[in-house]
Amino acid sequence: MARLKDVVLDCDHPASLARFWAAALDGYEIAPYDDEEIARLRSLGYSGPEEDPGVKILGPPGAPSFYCQLVPEGKTAKNRCHVDLWSDDVPAEAARLEALGATRLPLQPADAGDDFVAMADPAGNEFCLTRSV
């Protein structure tokens, strides 16, 4: 039986996208870099964590991790898979996420009201914000 390991997000700058998702998600933080990992990055020609081509964001125990991975191409079409987030106050949370760099998308159903907002992270990956049940 397969188990979920990571939610992987393609982007052109993993460190900055990881900062967005670590700030966006309650209980998530960027995986720490120890001296060994920094040495490994430098041996591959990267100056340090800011140039890391793959940055992991760790969640609370039992939650999946996020992984921001460098890809050469930009996003050109709607995602076939996306993340859904919950909030007790969708308008306030949408505003907070916009302040972090997210954008609202015009994909909202006409009857959604304050219960749903379609958004994109700073790399253009879509996600939905819905009211907690």
Secondary structure, DSSP 8 states (H G I E B T S, - for coil): -----EEEEEES-HHHHHHHHHHHSTT-EE----HHHHHHHHHTT--SGGG-SEEEEE-STTS-EEEEEE-SS---S--SS-EEEEESSHHHHHHHHHHHT-EE-S---TT-GGGEEEEE-TT--EEEEEE--
